[in-house]
């Protein structure tokens, strides 16, 4: 998730090989993409609707981040070691009713 930055993602030079990115959330940045990079498959650019009462911020019940990550590449647990499967959220915190953990 890239939130409230000057530039979210910047690649100035062509890289050898293929750069693949997807299922990122970008919001409130001055520029989301700069240089040789553009939106990836499944990237979201709307307000992520985050609960800012905890660190790291967690998705609220109506957040577009919920169930939006690709389960084939998402980690099995979030940053609190809670399971993320079968439908993971974008970001490091999986929504659980009653957040924070």
Backbone as CSV, one residue per row, in Angstrom:
resi,resn,N_x,N_y,N_z,CA_x,CA_y,CA_z,C_x,C_y,C_z
1,UNK,0.848,-1.158,0.000,0.000,0.000,0.000,0.901,1.230,0.000
2,UNK,0.573,2.180,-0.854,1.301,3.433,-0.963,0.306,4.555,-0.696
3,UNK,0.478,5.271,0.421,-0.532,6.229,0.871,0.148,7.521,1.302
4,UNK,-0.240,8.631,0.685,0.213,9.944,1.119,1.680,10.236,0.877
5,UNK,2.229,9.742,-0.221,3.631,9.982,-0.555,3.753,11.006,-1.668
6,UNK,4.971,11.553,-1.836,5.228,12.416,-2.980,5.120,11.583,-4.255
7,UNK,5.843,10.462,-4.308,5.780,9.525,-5.424,5.611,8.135,-4.819
8,UNK,4.663,7.373,-5.327,4.435,6.030,-4.793,5.435,5.031,-5.374
9,UNK,5.490,4.917,-6.687,6.371,3.950,-7.341,7.099,4.654,-8.479
10,UNK,8.437,4.569,-8.476,9.218,5.210,-9.525,10.303,4.266,-10.010
11,UNK,10.368,4.108,-11.325,11.451,3.361,-11.952,11.974,4.248,-13.069
12,UNK,13.234,4.666,-12.950,13.793,5.615,-13.902,14.422,4.972,-15.124
13,UNK,14.959,3.772,-14.967,15.639,3.133,-16.081,14.999,1.785,-16.354
14,UNK,15.084,1.376,-17.597,14.589,0.046,-17.959,15.425,-0.999,-17.230
15,UNK,14.776,-1.961,-16.680,15.467,-3.038,-15.978,15.603,-4.224,-16.909
16,UNK,16.655,-5.007,-16.688,16.762,-6.217,-17.501,15.802,-7.242,-16.918
17,UNK,15.106,-7.934,-17.768,14.097,-8.873,-17.303,12.742,-8.204,-17.265
18,UNK,11.835,-8.805,-16.545,10.470,-8.321,-16.494,10.122,-7.904,-15.069
19,UNK,9.591,-6.727,-14.928,9.108,-6.246,-13.639,7.608,-6.491,-13.593
20,UNK,7.174,-7.261,-12.615,5.754,-7.546,-12.476,5.296,-7.057,-11.105
21,UNK,4.246,-6.297,-11.081,3.644,-5.887,-9.815,2.140,-5.893,-10.012
22,UNK,1.434,-6.177,-8.924,-0.024,-6.207,-8.998,-0.615,-6.149,-7.592
23,UNK,-1.892,-5.843,-7.548,-2.659,-5.801,-6.305,-2.072,-4.841,-5.276
24,UNK,-1.684,-3.664,-5.731,-1.228,-2.613,-4.826,-2.366,-1.618,-4.626
25,UNK,-2.326,-0.927,-3.505,-3.278,0.152,-3.243,-2.488,1.451,-3.231
26,UNK,-2.894,2.398,-4.053,-2.211,3.683,-4.168,-3.246,4.778,-3.992
27,UNK,-3.046,5.655,-2.992,-4.040,6.700,-2.738,-3.384,7.876,-2.033
28,UNK,-3.764,9.074,-2.419,-3.306,10.281,-1.750,-1.854,10.627,-2.022
29,UNK,-1.264,10.029,-3.046,0.103,10.356,-3.440,0.056,11.497,-4.452
30,UNK,1.102,12.318,-4.505,1.145,13.341,-5.550,1.165,12.683,-6.920
31,UNK,1.995,11.649,-7.065,2.054,10.844,-8.282,2.078,9.384,-7.869
32,UNK,1.224,8.572,-8.474,1.239,7.148,-8.162,2.376,6.435,-8.882
33,UNK,2.588,6.770,-10.159,3.613,6.099,-10.967,4.445,7.148,-11.694
34,UNK,5.761,6.950,-11.701,6.667,7.843,-12.415,7.701,6.991,-13.138
35,UNK,8.035,7.398,-14.345,9.070,6.701,-15.102,8.516,5.509,-15.850
36,UNK,9.283,4.443,-15.865,8.957,3.254,-16.664,8.059,2.285,-15.908
37,UNK,7.058,2.793,-15.232,6.144,1.924,-14.488,4.735,2.502,-14.575
38,UNK,3.776,1.627,-14.665,2.375,2.037,-14.702,1.568,1.102,-13.827
39,UNK,0.286,1.275,-13.849,-0.592,0.465,-13.010,-0.425,-1.017,-13.318
40,UNK,-0.438,-1.808,-12.280,-0.374,-3.257,-12.422,-1.765,-3.863,-12.338
41,UNK,-1.868,-5.111,-12.711,-3.146,-5.812,-12.658,-3.676,-5.820,-11.222
42,UNK,-4.896,-5.403,-11.031,-5.511,-5.418,-9.710,-5.132,-4.257,-8.814
43,UNK,-4.358,-3.276,-9.320,-4.032,-2.109,-8.499,-5.304,-1.304,-8.236
44,UNK,-5.409,-0.764,-7.032,-6.564,0.057,-6.647,-6.107,1.491,-6.429
45,UNK,-6.923,2.449,-6.830,-6.539,3.848,-6.651,-7.617,4.656,-5.927
46,UNK,-8.561,3.991,-5.289,-9.574,4.715,-4.521,-9.201,4.729,-3.035
47,UNK,-9.900,5.553,-2.278,-9.650,5.655,-0.840,-9.711,4.262,-0.233
48,UNK,-8.635,3.812,0.453,-8.614,2.467,1.006,-9.476,2.279,2.256
49,UNK,-10.013,3.372,2.805,-10.870,3.304,4.000,-10.189,2.503,5.106
50,UNK,-9.227,3.173,5.764,-8.397,2.525,6.771,-8.772,2.946,8.183
51,UNK,-8.657,2.023,9.100,-8.814,2.284,10.533,-7.452,2.742,11.042
52,UNK,-7.335,4.010,11.356,-6.052,4.579,11.763,-5.842,4.552,13.266
53,UNK,-6.685,3.836,13.991,-6.540,3.756,15.454,-5.459,2.765,15.861
54,UNK,-4.935,2.028,14.922,-3.885,1.056,15.231,-2.744,1.239,14.243
55,UNK,-1.602,0.723,14.604,-0.423,0.725,13.731,-0.035,-0.720,13.527
56,UNK,0.118,-1.189,12.314,-0.199,-0.515,11.063,-1.702,-0.388,10.870
57,UNK,-2.077,0.554,10.019,-3.495,0.784,9.749,-4.129,-0.461,9.159
58,UNK,-5.373,-0.702,9.526,-6.103,-1.884,9.062,-7.285,-1.460,8.201
59,UNK,-7.717,-2.335,7.288,-8.893,-1.997,6.487,-10.159,-1.988,7.341
60,UNK,-11.034,-1.030,7.049,-12.348,-0.989,7.691,-13.261,-2.025,7.021
61,UNK,-14.407,-2.333,7.630,-15.293,-3.355,7.054,-15.687,-3.100,5.602
62,UNK,-15.825,-1.832,5.193,-16.237,-1.519,3.826,-15.073,-1.113,2.914
63,UNK,-13.848,-1.433,3.308,-12.665,-1.074,2.535,-12.587,-1.846,1.214
64,UNK,-12.184,-1.161,0.124,-11.986,-1.863,-1.147,-10.780,-2.807,-1.113
65,UNK,-9.961,-2.741,-0.078,-8.809,-3.632,0.057,-9.220,-5.050,0.428
66,UNK,-10.408,-5.162,0.995,-10.863,-6.468,1.475,-11.051,-7.448,0.329
67,UNK,-10.445,-8.609,0.483,-10.545,-9.714,-0.481,-10.034,-9.331,-1.872
68,UNK,-9.148,-8.326,-1.980,-8.688,-7.840,-3.282,-7.287,-8.315,-3.668
69,UNK,-6.577,-9.007,-2.780,-5.229,-9.488,-3.109,-5.304,-10.813,-3.859
70,UNK,-4.255,-11.115,-4.571,-4.153,-12.379,-5.298,-3.704,-13.457,-4.315
71,UNK,-4.536,-14.445,-4.008,-4.175,-15.454,-3.012,-2.987,-16.329,-3.420
72,UNK,-2.645,-16.331,-4.706,-1.522,-17.166,-5.131,-0.172,-16.550,-4.787
73,UNK,-0.143,-15.253,-4.488,1.126,-14.603,-4.144,1.099,-13.921,-2.775
74,UNK,-0.033,-13.899,-2.107,-0.130,-13.270,-0.788,0.467,-14.186,0.276
75,UNK,1.102,-13.604,1.291,1.605,-14.429,2.392,0.450,-15.118,3.119
76,UNK,0.740,-16.214,3.772,-0.287,-16.998,4.465,-0.816,-16.293,5.712
77,UNK,-0.013,-15.386,6.294,-0.429,-14.674,7.502,-0.172,-13.183,7.337
78,UNK,-0.878,-12.371,8.140,-0.643,-10.928,8.108,0.460,-10.575,9.103
79,UNK,0.690,-9.288,9.340,1.802,-8.878,10.215,1.556,-9.232,11.681
80,UNK,0.347,-9.639,12.023,0.047,-10.093,13.381,-0.009,-11.616,13.458
81,UNK,0.440,-12.293,12.393,0.449,-13.760,12.281,-0.942,-14.366,12.210
82,UNK,-1.913,-13.565,11.781,-3.273,-14.078,11.590,-3.405,-14.619,10.172
83,UNK,-4.162,-15.706,9.983,-4.319,-16.277,8.643,-4.971,-15.307,7.674
84,UNK,-4.503,-15.366,6.412,-5.022,-14.474,5.375,-5.831,-15.217,4.320
85,UNK,-5.770,-16.479,4.288,-6.433,-17.242,3.237,-7.859,-17.565,3.655
86,UNK,-8.780,-17.855,2.760,-8.574,-18.038,1.330,-8.702,-16.753,0.522
87,UNK,-9.218,-15.664,1.100,-9.408,-14.418,0.342,-8.673,-13.293,1.047
88,UNK,-7.385,-13.113,0.755,-6.593,-12.112,1.462,-6.925,-10.680,1.064
89,UNK,-6.657,-9.775,1.999,-6.809,-8.348,1.751,-5.489,-7.785,1.233
90,UNK,-5.548,-6.682,0.490,-4.334,-5.953,0.120,-3.828,-5.249,1.367
91,UNK,-2.539,-5.293,1.582,-1.910,-4.645,2.732,-1.387,-5.670,3.719
92,UNK,-0.738,-5.175,4.752,-0.094,-6.083,5.703,-1.021,-6.541,6.820
93,UNK,-2.235,-5.990,6.893,-3.186,-6.368,7.935,-4.448,-6.938,7.302
94,UNK,-4.775,-8.154,7.665,-6.010,-8.787,7.211,-7.154,-8.302,8.094
95,UNK,-8.274,-7.922,7.475,-9.423,-7.499,8.269,-9.934,-8.665,9.101
96,UNK,-10.174,-8.377,10.359,-10.804,-9.340,11.267,-11.834,-8.524,12.056
97,UNK,-13.053,-9.015,12.121,-14.077,-8.304,12.890,-13.542,-8.084,14.293
98,UNK,-13.633,-6.846,14.767,-13.131,-6.521,16.094,-11.694,-6.052,16.096
99,UNK,-11.090,-5.721,14.883,-9.733,-5.153,14.883,-9.719,-4.007,15.869
100,UNK,-8.649,-3.715,16.547,-7.322,-4.296,16.447,-7.214,-5.641,17.135
101,UNK,-6.060,-6.330,16.854,-5.892,-7.698,17.372,-5.844,-7.740,18.884
